[in-house]
Amino acid sequence: VTDGGGLSFWNDGKTVVTHCTITGNTTGDGGGGAISHWEQHRLELLNSIAWGNTAPDLLQKADDELKARVSLAHGVAGPGVKHGDPLFVDAEAADYSLQSGSPARDSADPDSPPDPDRSPADMGRRQF
């Protein structure tokens, strides 16, 4: 994909990305390795992980709206974006479970429903 390695959104609209892990994507032409959004698109990234993608993880044009709430992303600045290695168990083997010391564990939006083990919700797709 040339513009958005993992996800790409265009034109006026709104997308909410919730409890997703976006990793291992590549892109060319200066797009975002994880997510690109353009043309007045409103994107909300919630309880998600964007990590280990080429280029910046997120490419945003000036007229777009990004609301990142309680997400972990590499190379992305803004309110609600946490930084740090998510400590995947074995990313090379596509095991994106979180190790016990991960900053994404038990640190999702406090208003989110708890994990099945009744602990606070984790960021990303896989719950610890």
NUNUFI-216977 format. One record per residue (C-alpha): residue number from 1; residue in one letter; x, y, z negated. Coordinates in nm, 4 decimals, padded with zeros to 6 digits. Example, Ala and Ser with C-alpha at 12.3 -4.5 7.8 and 13.67 -1.06 7.14 Angstrom:
pt marmar=1&lolum=a&px=01.2300&py=-00.4500&pz=-00.7800
pt marmar=2&lolum=s&px=01.3670&py=-00.1060&pz=-00.7140
END
This chain:
pt marmar=1&lolum=v&px=00.0000&py=00.0000&pz=00.0000
pt marmar=2&lolum=t&px=00.1479&py=00.3360&pz=00.0881
pt marmar=3&lolum=d&px=-00.0306&py=00.5695&pz=-00.1517
pt marmar=4&lolum=g&px=-00.1477&py=00.3789&pz=-00.4579
pt marmar=5&lolum=g&px=00.0347&py=00.0591&pz=-00.5484
pt marmar=6&lolum=g&px=-00.2246&py=-00.0755&pz=-00.7921
pt marmar=7&lolum=l&px=-00.5309&py=00.1446&pz=-00.7494
pt marmar=8&lolum=s&px=-00.6120&py=00.4329&pz=-00.5171
pt marmar=9&lolum=f&px=-00.9130&py=00.6650&pz=-00.5409
pt marmar=10&lolum=w&px=-01.0132&py=00.9299&pz=-00.2873
pt marmar=11&lolum=n&px=-01.2744&py=01.2011&pz=-00.2467
pt marmar=12&lolum=d&px=-01.5157&py=01.3534&pz=-00.4900
pt marmar=13&lolum=g&px=-01.6183&py=01.0973&pz=-00.7480
pt marmar=14&lolum=k&px=-01.5444&py=00.9587&pz=-01.0901
pt marmar=15&lolum=t&px=-01.3804&py=00.6331&pz=-01.1911
pt marmar=16&lolum=v&px=-01.3333&py=00.4956&pz=-01.5417
pt marmar=17&lolum=v&px=-01.0550&py=00.2381&pz=-01.5801
pt marmar=18&lolum=t&px=-01.1079&py=00.0568&pz=-01.9112
pt marmar=19&lolum=h&px=-00.9011&py=-00.2173&pz=-02.0772
pt marmar=20&lolum=c&px=-00.6873&py=-00.2813&pz=-01.7696
pt marmar=21&lolum=t&px=-00.3218&py=-00.3751&pz=-01.7331
pt marmar=22&lolum=i&px=-00.1691&py=-00.2321&pz=-01.4169
pt marmar=23&lolum=t&px=00.1880&py=-00.3544&pz=-01.3673
pt marmar=24&lolum=g&px=00.4344&py=-00.4784&pz=-01.1083
pt marmar=25&lolum=n&px=00.3029&py=-00.2657&pz=-00.8202
pt marmar=26&lolum=t&px=00.5068&py=-00.0888&pz=-00.5532
pt marmar=27&lolum=t&px=00.4297&py=00.1993&pz=-00.3221
pt marmar=28&lolum=g&px=00.5881&py=00.4178&pz=-00.0564
pt marmar=29&lolum=d&px=00.5338&py=00.7677&pz=00.0743
pt marmar=30&lolum=g&px=00.5496&py=00.9205&pz=-00.2738
pt marmar=31&lolum=g&px=00.2314&py=00.7616&pz=-00.4089
pt marmar=32&lolum=g&px=00.1729&py=00.6472&pz=-00.7647
pt marmar=33&lolum=g&px=00.3050&py=00.2996&pz=-00.8417
pt marmar=34&lolum=a&px=00.0033&py=00.2165&pz=-01.0579
pt marmar=35&lolum=i&px=-00.2651&py=00.4687&pz=-00.9619
pt marmar=36&lolum=s&px=-00.3087&py=00.7468&pz=-00.7070
pt marmar=37&lolum=h&px=-00.6118&py=00.9750&pz=-00.7094
pt marmar=38&lolum=w&px=-00.6799&py=01.2648&pz=-00.4733
pt marmar=39&lolum=e&px=-00.9388&py=01.4959&pz=-00.3238
pt marmar=40&lolum=q&px=-01.1121&py=01.6191&pz=-00.6406
pt marmar=41&lolum=h&px=-01.1460&py=01.2730&pz=-00.7895
pt marmar=42&lolum=r&px=-01.2053&py=01.2484&pz=-01.1650
pt marmar=43&lolum=l&px=-01.0231&py=00.9589&pz=-01.3260
pt marmar=44&lolum=e&px=-01.0526&py=00.8421&pz=-01.6850
pt marmar=45&lolum=l&px=-00.7956&py=00.5944&pz=-01.8104
pt marmar=46&lolum=l&px=-00.9126&py=00.4373&pz=-02.1361
pt marmar=47&lolum=n&px=-00.7450&py=00.1680&pz=-02.3466
pt marmar=48&lolum=s&px=-00.5311&py=00.0681&pz=-02.0480
pt marmar=49&lolum=i&px=-00.1640&py=-00.0007&pz=-01.9781
pt marmar=50&lolum=a&px=00.0186&py=00.1302&pz=-01.6704
pt marmar=51&lolum=w&px=00.3750&py=00.0043&pz=-01.6958
pt marmar=52&lolum=g&px=00.6525&py=-00.1426&pz=-01.4827
pt marmar=53&lolum=n&px=00.5397&py=-00.0041&pz=-01.1485
pt marmar=54&lolum=t&px=00.7684&py=00.1657&pz=-00.8953
pt marmar=55&lolum=a&px=00.7626&py=00.5413&pz=-00.8535
pt marmar=56&lolum=p&px=00.5768&py=00.7327&pz=-01.1215
pt marmar=57&lolum=d&px=00.2990&py=00.5173&pz=-01.2609
pt marmar=58&lolum=l&px=00.0414&py=00.7822&pz=-01.1806
pt marmar=59&lolum=l&px=00.0225&py=01.0301&pz=-00.8956
pt marmar=60&lolum=q&px=-00.2265&py=01.3105&pz=-00.9416
pt marmar=61&lolum=k&px=-00.2982&py=01.5997&pz=-00.7092
pt marmar=62&lolum=a&px=-00.3498&py=01.9451&pz=-00.8620
pt marmar=63&lolum=d&px=-00.7252&py=01.9573&pz=-00.7971
pt marmar=64&lolum=d&px=-00.7944&py=01.6235&pz=-00.9634
pt marmar=65&lolum=e&px=-00.9018&py=01.5664&pz=-01.3192
pt marmar=66&lolum=l&px=-00.7274&py=01.3071&pz=-01.5346
pt marmar=67&lolum=k&px=-00.8576&py=01.2188&pz=-01.8759
pt marmar=68&lolum=a&px=-00.6250&py=00.9632&pz=-02.0292
pt marmar=69&lolum=r&px=-00.7531&py=00.8532&pz=-02.3655
pt marmar=70&lolum=v&px=-00.5664&py=00.6085&pz=-02.5781
pt marmar=71&lolum=s&px=-00.3647&py=00.4485&pz=-02.3009
pt marmar=72&lolum=l&px=-00.0019&py=00.3455&pz=-02.2663
pt marmar=73&lolum=a&px=00.1723&py=00.4661&pz=-01.9513
pt marmar=74&lolum=h&px=00.5322&py=00.5002&pz=-01.8379
pt marmar=75&lolum=g&px=00.6363&py=00.8327&pz=-01.6883
pt marmar=76&lolum=v&px=00.2977&py=00.9990&pz=-01.7393
pt marmar=77&lolum=a&px=00.2549&py=01.3068&pz=-01.9563
pt marmar=78&lolum=g&px=-00.0675&py=01.4399&pz=-02.0949
pt marmar=79&lolum=p&px=-00.3009&py=01.4324&pz=-02.3900
pt marmar=80&lolum=g&px=-00.4038&py=01.0850&pz=-02.4932
pt marmar=81&lolum=v&px=-00.1132&py=00.9120&pz=-02.3193
pt marmar=82&lolum=k&px=00.1122&py=00.7086&pz=-02.5442
pt marmar=83&lolum=h&px=00.4609&py=00.6073&pz=-02.4408
pt marmar=84&lolum=g&px=00.6691&py=00.3009&pz=-02.5113
pt marmar=85&lolum=d&px=00.7375&py=-00.0446&pz=-02.3796
pt marmar=86&lolum=p&px=00.4170&py=-00.2496&pz=-02.4177
pt marmar=87&lolum=l&px=00.6303&py=-00.5559&pz=-02.5044
pt marmar=88&lolum=f&px=00.4662&py=-00.8072&pz=-02.2722
pt marmar=89&lolum=v&px=00.5365&py=-01.1688&pz=-02.3702
pt marmar=90&lolum=d&px=00.6905&py=-01.2544&pz=-02.0288
pt marmar=91&lolum=a&px=00.6158&py=-01.0086&pz=-01.7476
pt marmar=92&lolum=e&px=00.8372&py=-01.1975&pz=-01.4992
pt marmar=93&lolum=a&px=00.6127&py=-01.5021&pz=-01.5446
pt marmar=94&lolum=a&px=00.2984&py=-01.2822&pz=-01.5294
pt marmar=95&lolum=d&px=00.2208&py=-01.3329&pz=-01.8994
pt marmar=96&lolum=y&px=00.1019&py=-00.9853&pz=-01.9965
pt marmar=97&lolum=s&px=-00.0045&py=-01.0830&pz=-02.3458
pt marmar=98&lolum=l&px=00.1263&py=-00.8424&pz=-02.6078
pt marmar=99&lolum=q&px=00.3988&py=-00.9354&pz=-02.8533
pt marmar=100&lolum=s&px=00.3269&py=-00.8708&pz=-03.2197
pt marmar=101&lolum=g&px=00.5340&py=-00.5481&pz=-03.2278
pt marmar=102&lolum=s&px=00.3687&py=-00.3924&pz=-02.9225
pt marmar=103&lolum=p&px=00.2572&py=-00.0296&pz=-02.9521
pt marmar=104&lolum=a&px=-00.0524&py=-00.1330&pz=-02.7543
pt marmar=105&lolum=r&px=-00.1718&py=-00.3765&pz=-03.0227
pt marmar=106&lolum=d&px=-00.4502&py=-00.2625&pz=-03.2545
pt marmar=107&lolum=s&px=-00.4150&py=00.0925&pz=-03.1175
pt marmar=108&lolum=a&px=-00.6977&py=00.1356&pz=-02.8669
pt marmar=109&lolum=d&px=-00.9684&py=00.3965&pz=-02.9113
pt marmar=110&lolum=p&px=-01.0983&py=00.3520&pz=-03.2673
pt marmar=111&lolum=d&px=-01.4538&py=00.3775&pz=-03.1332
pt marmar=112&lolum=s&px=-01.3977&py=00.0644&pz=-02.9201
pt marmar=113&lolum=p&px=-01.5441&py=-00.2652&pz=-03.0349
pt marmar=114&lolum=p&px=-01.2921&py=-00.4769&pz=-03.2271
pt marmar=115&lolum=d&px=-01.1054&py=-00.7706&pz=-03.0738
pt marmar=116&lolum=p&px=-01.2612&py=-01.1179&pz=-03.1100
pt marmar=117&lolum=d&px=-01.0460&py=-01.1768&pz=-03.4209
pt marmar=118&lolum=r&px=-01.2081&py=-00.8624&pz=-03.5699
pt marmar=119&lolum=s&px=-00.8827&py=-00.6635&pz=-03.5639
pt marmar=120&lolum=p&px=-00.8813&py=-00.3160&pz=-03.4055
pt marmar=121&lolum=a&px=-00.8989&py=-00.3237&pz=-03.0258
pt marmar=122&lolum=d&px=-00.5813&py=-00.3561&pz=-02.8202
pt marmar=123&lolum=m&px=-00.4940&py=-00.1635&pz=-02.5059
pt marmar=124&lolum=g&px=-00.4831&py=-00.3524&pz=-02.1780
pt marmar=125&lolum=r&px=-00.6653&py=-00.6560&pz=-02.0495
pt marmar=126&lolum=r&px=-00.5380&py=-00.9263&pz=-02.2829
pt marmar=127&lolum=q&px=-00.6348&py=-00.9113&pz=-02.6462
pt marmar=128&lolum=f&px=-00.3927&py=-01.0338&pz=-02.9073
END
